[in-house]
Amino acid sequence: MRKDLISSFGQLQKVLPKDFNVEKEGARVSALKHYLSKGGVLHIAPASKGWPKLLYPTKAHLRKKIDETRQLYNQYDTRLSSWTKKFNDAKSYHSLHNFKKLKEPLFWKHIAKCAVDPDYKNDSQKVKLPVHLVSDNRWKPMVKMFVQDLDYRKQLVQTVDESIVYKKEKRVAQYADLLQKFRMEQSNRKIDELKLKIGVLEADISAMQELARWASF
């Protein structure tokens, strides 16, 4: 690296005028510390008082870097919106389908059968039939078969009662809860990662904007 290039705030302080009040220049000092900590370098023309002239980075260079950083910021922001939607969809999954089930004739057939057929009601309770998810195409065929086909119903009850898959929890739709939990956890991780990256980019842009105001040309 050239000797006249400054790569740390400590180096910069050594070339500032002795009576220079750094504390009064909080915004610029913060911008410089951030810029230099990210590997940036400065080329200045020392002055007897006040800030020295900033020869590099130039306004043109900084504006180009700001535009590039904003493009990356926008990409991350779009991804953040997408992951936020995925999180909200997973979080509201059960409440949404609890509402949508009321528009499904199959749900009311299940309610009617529970009211008149104790054996059917008992079977549905044994397997914890996911009738509240009847509007979800993933679970609707199961509910439909359970309501309409006695042999299927009894086979499902036997499977839940005897299979090792349901040893810990005898509930056919436990996968629905596990899936939504996984989606929420995955979305949360991505949201946190993207917010961190966006925060860094915001700081980068702010620092470069401050340096552009200082740059000589």
NUKENU-240330 format. One record per atom (N, C-alpha, C): residue in three letters; x, y negated, z. Coordinates in steps of 0.02 Angstrom, whole numbers, padded with zeros to 5 digits, always signed. Example, Ala and Ser with C-alpha at 12.3 -4.5 7.8 and 13.67 -1.06 7.14 Angstrom:
! residues 2
ala+00660+00284+00390/ala+00615+00225+00390/ala+00660+00165+00390/ser+00642+00112+00354/ser+00684+00053+00357/ser+00645-00002+00394/
//
This chain:
! residues 217
met+00042+00060+00000/met+00000+00000+00000/met+00044-00062+00000/arg+00023-00113-00039/arg+00061-00175-00041/arg+00062-00209+00028/lys+00118-00241+00043/lys+00128-00272+00108/lys+00081-00331+00120/asp+00057-00362+00065/asp+00014-00420+00075/asp-00060-00401+00079/leu-00074-00337+00079/leu-00143-00313+00087/leu-00156-00297+00160/ile-00215-00314+00183/ile-00235-00303+00253/ile-00285-00246+00255/ser-00272-00198+00299/ser-00315-00139+00302/ser-00345-00128+00371/ser-00332-00173+00418/ser-00362-00167+00485/ser-00375-00236+00514/phe-00422-00239+00560/phe-00439-00303+00590/phe-00381-00329+00632/gly-00342-00285+00661/gly-00284-00305+00699/gly-00234-00342+00655/gln-00223-00317+00594/gln-00179-00351+00547/gln-00205-00421+00529/leu-00271-00425+00519/leu-00302-00489+00502/leu-00292-00541+00557/gln-00301-00519+00620/gln-00295-00565+00676/gln-00225-00597+00679/lys-00175-00559+00658/lys-00106-00584+00660/lys-00094-00642+00612/val-00134-00646+00559/val-00123-00699+00509/val-00173-00756+00516/leu-00219-00749+00563/leu-00267-00803+00575/leu-00232-00859+00614/pro-00254-00922+00607/pro-00225-00977+00646/pro-00230-00962+00721/lys-00179-00982+00760/lys-00177-00966+00831/lys-00237-00994+00870/asp-00262-01052+00848/asp-00318-01082+00884/asp-00385-01061+00856/phe-00385-01011+00812/phe-00448-00989+00780/phe-00492-00954+00831/asn-00555-00975+00835/asn-00603-00946+00883/asn-00642-00890+00849/val-00619-00830+00861/val-00650-00771+00830/val-00721-00760+00856/glu-00732-00775+00920/glu-00796-00761+00952/glu-00853-00800+00921/lys-00838-00859+00892/lys-00891-00900+00861/lys-00910-00874+00792/glu-00873-00827+00767/glu-00885-00801+00700/glu-00909-00728+00703/gly-00958-00716+00746/gly-00981-00647+00759/gly-01002-00609+00697/ala-01042-00640+00653/ala-01068-00604+00595/ala-01011-00583+00549/arg-00965-00629+00536/arg-00910-00613+00490/arg-00862-00563+00521/val-00849-00571+00585/val-00804-00524+00620/val-00833-00453+00617/ser-00898-00447+00631/ser-00930-00381+00628/ser-00927-00352+00558/ala-00938-00395+00508/ala-00935-00372+00438/ala-00864-00348+00421/leu-00815-00386+00442/leu-00745-00367+00428/leu-00726-00302+00461/lys-00744-00295+00524/lys-00728-00233+00560/lys-00760-00173+00526/his-00822-00182+00505/his-00856-00126+00472/his-00823-00111+00405/tyr-00811-00162+00365/tyr-00782-00153+00299/tyr-00713-00120+00303/leu-00671-00144+00349/leu-00604-00116+00356/leu-00605-00046+00385/ser-00652-00032+00429/ser-00656+00035+00458/ser-00676+00087+00406/lys-00707+00065+00351/lys-00728+00111+00298/lys-00675+00119+00245/gly-00614+00094+00258/gly-00560+00102+00211/gly-00551+00044+00163/gly-00589-00011+00174/gly-00582-00070+00132/gly-00517-00106+00145/val-00493-00145+00097/val-00433-00185+00106/val-00448-00257+00086/leu-00408-00304+00113/leu-00415-00375+00099/leu-00350-00403+00071/his-00357-00451+00026/his-00300-00490+00004/his-00318-00563+00017/ile-00281-00597+00059/ile-00298-00665+00078/ile-00241-00713+00065/ala-00260-00777+00063/ala-00210-00831+00059/ala-00212-00867+00125/pro-00163-00858+00169/pro-00165-00887+00236/pro-00177-00963+00235/ala-00213-00987+00286/ala-00227-01059+00293/ala-00203-01083+00361/ser-00189-01148+00366/ser-00164-01175+00430/ser-00219-01180+00482/lys-00281-01185+00459/lys-00337-01185+00506/lys-00399-01156+00471/gly-00445-01131+00511/gly-00505-01101+00483/gly-00490-01034+00450/trp-00541-01008+00416/trp-00533-00944+00381/trp-00484-00951+00323/pro-00443-00902+00312/pro-00400-00902+00252/pro-00444-00890+00191/lys-00417-00902+00132/lys-00454-00888+00071/lys-00454-00812+00059/leu-00511-00787+00042/leu-00517-00716+00026/leu-00509-00707-00050/leu-00454-00679-00070/leu-00439-00669-00141/leu-00466-00602-00167/tyr-00467-00553-00122/tyr-00493-00487-00139/tyr-00523-00455-00076/pro-00582-00427-00081/pro-00622-00415-00141/pro-00655-00479-00167/thr-00664-00482-00232/thr-00694-00540-00263/thr-00770-00536-00258/lys-00804-00591-00272/lys-00877-00591-00271/lys-00904-00540-00321/ala-00874-00539-00381/ala-00897-00493-00434/ala-00890-00420-00411/his-00833-00404-00381/his-00822-00336-00357/his-00872-00318-00303/leu-00882-00363-00257/leu-00929-00350-00201/leu-01000-00342-00226/arg-01020-00385-00274/arg-01089-00380-00300/arg-01100-00314-00336/lys-01048-00291-00372/lys-01053-00226-00405/lys-01060-00170-00354/lys-01020-00173-00301/lys-01023-00121-00248/lys-01090-00124-00211/ile-01116-00185-00202/ile-01181-00192-00169/ile-01235-00159-00211/asp-01234-00171-00277/asp-01284-00142-00322/asp-01279-00065-00321/glu-01218-00039-00322/glu-01209+00034-00320/glu-01235+00063-00254/thr-01221+00027-00200/thr-01243+00051-00134/thr-01318+00048-00128/arg-01348-00003-00157/arg-01422-00008-00156/arg-01454+00048-00195/gln-01423+00067-00251/gln-01450+00123-00290/gln-01449+00188-00248/leu-01394+00199-00213/leu-01389+00258-00169/leu-01439+00252-00112/tyr-01446+00192-00085/tyr-01495+00180-00031/tyr-01566+00198-00056/asn-01583+00177-00116/asn-01650+00191-00143/asn-01661+00266-00152/gln-01608+00301-00173/gln-01614+00374-00181/gln-01628+00407-00114/tyr-01590+00387-00063/tyr-01600+00415+00004/tyr-01669+00396+00032/asp-01690+00334+00018/asp-01754+00311+00043/asp-01812+00351+00011/thr-01805+00367-00053/thr-01855+00408-00087/thr-01857+00478-00056/arg-01799+00506-00044/arg-01795+00572-00013/arg-01824+00570+00058/leu-01811+00515+00094/leu-01839+00509+00162/leu-01915+00508+00160/ser-01943+00473+00112/ser-02017+00471+00105/ser-02044+00540+00091/ser-02008+00578+00049/ser-02031+00646+00031/ser-02029+00692+00092/trp-01974+00690+00130/trp-01968+00733+00189/trp-02016+00711+00244/thr-02029+00646+00249/thr-02078+00622+00298/thr-02147+00648+00282/lys-02164+00649+00217/lys-02229+00677+00196/lys-02233+00751+00213/lys-02178+00788+00200/lys-02178+00860+00215/lys-02188+00871+00290/phe-02156+00829+00331/phe-02163+00836+00403/phe-02236+00822+00424/asn-02264+00769+00397/asn-02333+00751+00415/asn-02383+00803+00391/asp-02370+00832+00332/asp-02414+00885+00306/asp-02412+00946+00352/ala-02351+00965+00373/ala-02345+01023+00418/ala-02377+01009+00486/lys-02368+00948+00511/lys-02395+00929+00576/lys-02471+00929+00576/ser-02501+00908+00520/ser-02574+00902+00516/ser-02607+00964+00485/tyr-02566+01015+00471/tyr-02591+01074+00435/tyr-02653+01104+00468/his-02649+01119+00532/his-02704+01153+00566/his-02765+01107+00574/ser-02753+01045+00593/ser-02810+00999+00601/ser-02845+00986+00535/leu-02806+00983+00481/leu-02835+00972+00415/leu-02880+01031+00395/his-02853+01091+00405/his-02892+01150+00385/his-02950+01164+00433/asn-02944+01143+00494/asn-03001+01148+00540/asn-03059+01106+00515/phe-03043+01050+00483/phe-03095+01007+00454/phe-03121+01036+00389/lys-03075+01058+00346/lys-03094+01082+00280/lys-03134+01148+00283/lys-03125+01187+00336/lys-03161+01251+00342/lys-03236+01241+00342/leu-03259+01183+00366/leu-03330+01169+00372/leu-03365+01166+00304/lys-03325+01156+00251/lys-03353+01153+00184/lys-03351+01221+00148/glu-03325+01271+00184/glu-03317+01337+00154/glu-03375+01384+00173/pro-03414+01407+00124/pro-03469+01455+00139/pro-03444+01517+00176/leu-03383+01538+00160/leu-03355+01598+00193/leu-03349+01589+00268/phe-03333+01528+00289/phe-03327+01515+00361/phe-03395+01526+00395/trp-03448+01503+00363/trp-03515+01509+00394/trp-03540+01581+00391/lys-03518+01620+00340/lys-03534+01691+00339/lys-03503+01726+00399/his-03441+01707+00414/his-03406+01735+00472/his-03444+01717+00536/ile-03463+01655+00544/ile-03500+01633+00604/ile-03565+01672+00610/ala-03600+01681+00554/ala-03664+01716+00555/ala-03654+01789+00575/lys-03603+01822+00549/lys-03590+01892+00566/lys-03571+01900+00639/cys-03533+01852+00665/cys-03516+01854+00736/cys-03578+01850+00780/ala-03627+01813+00757/ala-03688+01803+00796/ala-03733+01865+00797/val-03731+01905+00743/val-03777+01962+00739/val-03743+02030+00744/asp-03677+02032+00739/asp-03641+02096+00738/asp-03586+02095+00791/pro-03599+02123+00851/pro-03550+02123+00905/pro-03486+02159+00886/asp-03492+02213+00846/asp-03432+02250+00827/asp-03387+02208+00781/tyr-03418+02173+00736/tyr-03380+02127+00692/tyr-03346+02073+00733/lys-03383+02043+00778/lys-03355+01990+00820/lys-03296+02015+00861/asn-03303+02076+00888/asn-03249+02105+00928/asn-03187+02117+00886/asp-03197+02142+00825/asp-03141+02154+00779/asp-03105+02088+00761/ser-03143+02037+00748/ser-03113+01973+00730/ser-03073+01943+00787/gln-03096+01956+00848/gln-03060+01932+00907/gln-02996+01973+00918/lys-02999+02037+00903/lys-02940+02080+00912/lys-02882+02058+00869/val-02897+02040+00807/val-02843+02021+00760/val-02832+01946+00759/lys-02875+01910+00797/lys-02872+01836+00795/lys-02876+01812+00722/leu-02930+01831+00690/leu-02941+01816+00619/leu-02931+01741+00606/pro-02888+01722+00559/pro-02874+01651+00546/pro-02929+01618+00505/val-02990+01622+00529/val-03047+01595+00492/val-03042+01519+00486/his-03005+01488+00533/his-02998+01415+00529/his-02954+01394+00470/leu-02920+01444+00438/leu-02877+01430+00380/leu-02909+01454+00316/val-02975+01461+00316/val-03009+01490+00259/val-03004+01446+00197/ser-02989+01383+00204/ser-02982+01339+00146/ser-02912+01343+00115/asp-02867+01379+00148/asp-02799+01389+00122/asp-02799+01452+00080/asn-02779+01446+00017/asn-02780+01504-00028/asn-02735+01561-00005/arg-02688+01546+00039/arg-02644+01598+00065/arg-02683+01646+00110/trp-02733+01619+00147/trp-02768+01659+00197/trp-02840+01675+00177/lys-02867+01639+00130/lys-02937+01650+00111/lys-02952+01722+00088/pro-02909+01753+00046/pro-02924+01822+00025/pro-02928+01870+00085/met-02884+01861+00135/met-02887+01905+00194/met-02953+01897+00230/val-02973+01835+00241/val-03036+01822+00276/val-03095+01850+00237/lys-03093+01840+00171/lys-03147+01865+00128/lys-03154+01941+00133/met-03098+01976+00128/met-03100+02049+00133/met-03123+02071+00202/phe-03101+02036+00253/phe-03120+02053+00322/phe-03196+02045+00330/val-03224+01993+00303/val-03296+01980+00310/val-03337+02030+00269/gln-03312+02048+00210/gln-03353+02086+00163/gln-03340+02161+00162/asp-03281+02182+00183/asp-03262+02253+00175/asp-03249+02285+00243/leu-03292+02330+00263/leu-03287+02362+00328/leu-03223+02404+00333/asp-03206+02441+00281/asp-03146+02483+00282/asp-03083+02440+00291/tyr-03080+02386+00255/tyr-03023+02340+00260/tyr-03018+02312+00331/arg-03076+02294+00358/arg-03078+02266+00425/arg-03051+02315+00477/lys-03073+02376+00474/lys-03051+02426+00523/lys-02977+02442+00514/gln-02955+02444+00452/gln-02884+02457+00438/gln-02840+02401+00466/leu-02864+02340+00458/leu-02825+02283+00483/leu-02822+02284+00560/val-02878+02301+00591/val-02879+02306+00664/val-02830+02359+00688/gln-02829+02416+00654/gln-02784+02471+00672/gln-02711+02449+00662/thr-02698+02416+00607/thr-02630+02393+00592/thr-02604+02345+00646/val-02645+02297+00664/val-02626+02249+00715/val-02616+02283+00782/asp-02657+02333+00796/asp-02654+02367+00860/asp-02593+02414+00865/glu-02571+02443+00808/glu-02520+02495+00811/glu-02453+02474+00781/ser-02452+02427+00736/ser-02389+02410+00702/ser-02341+02374+00748/ile-02276+02390+00741/ile-02224+02358+00780/ile-02218+02283+00763/val-02241+02266+00704/val-02239+02196+00682/val-02279+02151+00729/tyr-02333+02180+00756/tyr-02378+02141+00799/tyr-02370+02160+00873/lys-02313+02191+00889/lys-02304+02215+00957/lys-02304+02158+01008/lys-02270+02103+00992/lys-02266+02047+01039/lys-02328+02003+01038/glu-02358+01997+00979/glu-02417+01954+00973/glu-02465+01983+00923/lys-02523+02003+00947/lys-02572+02036+00904/lys-02615+01982+00870/arg-02586+01952+00818/arg-02620+01898+00783/arg-02597+01899+00711/val-02644+01910+00664/val-02624+01920+00595/val-02595+01858+00563/ala-02614+01799+00586/ala-02591+01738+00553/ala-02535+01702+00591/gln-02498+01740+00632/gln-02444+01708+00669/gln-02393+01677+00621/tyr-02388+01705+00561/tyr-02342+01678+00510/tyr-02359+01605+00493/ala-02424+01589+00494/ala-02445+01520+00477/ala-02415+01471+00526/asp-02417+01488+00590/asp-02388+01443+00641/asp-02312+01440+00635/leu-02281+01498+00623/leu-02208+01500+00617/leu-02186+01459+00556/leu-02224+01464+00502/leu-02207+01428+00441/leu-02211+01353+00451/gln-02265+01330+00483/gln-02272+01259+00495/gln-02220+01233+00544/lys-02204+01274+00594/lys-02151+01254+00641/lys-02084+01248+00606/phe-02069+01296+00563/phe-02007+01293+00524/phe-02004+01232+00480/arg-02060+01217+00447/arg-02063+01159+00402/arg-02053+01094+00440/met-02083+01090+00499/met-02075+01029+00540/met-02002+01021+00564/glu-01972+01076+00586/glu-01903+01073+00610/glu-01856+01056+00553/gln-01866+01087+00494/gln-01824+01073+00436/gln-01832+01000+00415/ser-01894+00977+00413/ser-01907+00907+00393/ser-01876+00859+00442/asn-01881+00875+00506/asn-01853+00831+00557/asn-01777+00825+00549/arg-01744+00880+00535/arg-01672+00879+00525/arg-01654+00835+00465/lys-01690+00844+00411/lys-01677+00805+00350/lys-01691+00731+00362/ile-01745+00717+00398/ile-01763+00647+00413/ile-01709+00614+00454/asp-01685+00649+00505/asp-01631+00621+00547/asp-01567+00609+00506/glu-01550+00657+00463/glu-01490+00650+00422/glu-01496+00590+00375/leu-01554+00584+00344/leu-01564+00530+00295/leu-01567+00462+00330/lys-01598+00458+00388/lys-01601+00395+00425/lys-01530+00373+00444/leu-01488+00421+00463/leu-01419+00404+00481/leu-01382+00378+00420/lys-01390+00411+00363/lys-01357+00389+00301/lys-01382+00320+00279/ile-01447+00310+00285/ile-01477+00246+00266/ile-01452+00190+00311/gly-01445+00205+00375/gly-01420+00156+00423/gly-01349+00134+00406/val-01308+00182+00386/val-01239+00167+00366/val-01238+00124+00303/leu-01280+00142+00255/leu-01283+00103+00193/leu-01308+00032+00205/glu-01355+00024+00250/glu-01379-00043+00267/glu-01323-00085+00297/ala-01283-00053+00340/ala-01225-00088+00369/ala-01173-00105+00316/asp-01163-00059+00268/asp-01116-00072+00213/asp-01138-00132+00173/ile-01202-00133+00155/ile-01229-00189+00114/ile-01223-00254+00152/ser-01242-00254+00216/ser-01239-00315+00256/ser-01167-00341+00260/ala-01119-00296+00270/ala-01049-00316+00275/ala-01024-00346+00209/met-01041-00314+00154/met-01018-00338+00089/met-01052-00405+00070/gln-01114-00414+00090/gln-01148-00478+00078/gln-01113-00535+00115/glu-01092-00521+00177/glu-01056-00571+00215/glu-00989-00586+00184/leu-00953-00535+00161/leu-00888-00546+00128/leu-00897-00585+00062/ala-00952-00572+00027/ala-00964-00607-00036/ala-00974-00682-00024/arg-01003-00699+00034/arg-01012-00770+00050/arg-00944-00803+00064/trp-00896-00762+00086/trp-00829-00788+00104/trp-00782-00788+00044/ala-00792-00742-00002/ala-00746-00733-00058/ala-00736-00798-00097/ser-00676-00808-00120/ser-00658-00871-00155/ser-00685-00874-00227/phe-00689-00817-00261/phe-00713-00817-00330/phe-00740-00749-00349/
//
